[in-house]
Amino acid sequence: MTGRDPTNTEIPHGEILLKFAEAAVAGGEEEMVAARQAVLTALGPAELVDAAAVVGNFERNVRVADATGIPLDEFLEELSADLRSEMGVDAFASKTNDQQPEVEELEGT
């Protein structure tokens, strides 16, 4: 989107870490094994654990937000409308979780 190479993270070992994160989130078992080995070889076991913890924490935060139905602020919803449409984000299954119940619905719980 910026015209820059998305693999040029300007972070030491950034390409390896990026592949690890992508494999953890969207890859299959084969990609995950290769990405895990690449991090282990390049950075070592402690850094592999750190990288896995970062990916796991990010996934946890997304799932908590989805499960609780945290909506976008009105300002952000308006600001991101074109981008969300372009990327198809509003079609994601988790989008259905962000519909806030009416106050009356919550009072009965």
Residue pairs with C-beta under 8 A, 6 or more apart in sequence:
7 14
7 15
7 18
8 14
9 15
9 17
9 18
11 17
13 39
13 42
13 43
16 35
16 38
16 39
16 42
16 43
17 39
17 51
19 35
19 38
20 35
20 36
20 38
20 39
20 51
20 55
21 51
21 54
21 55
22 31
22 35
23 31
23 32
23 34
23 35
23 36
24 32
24 35
24 52
24 55
24 59
25 55
25 59
27 35
36 48
39 47
39 48
39 51
40 48
43 51
66 94
66 97
66 98
67 97
68 97
69 97
69 98
69 99
69 100
70 98
71 77
71 98
71 99
71 100
72 80
72 98
83 89
84 90
89 95
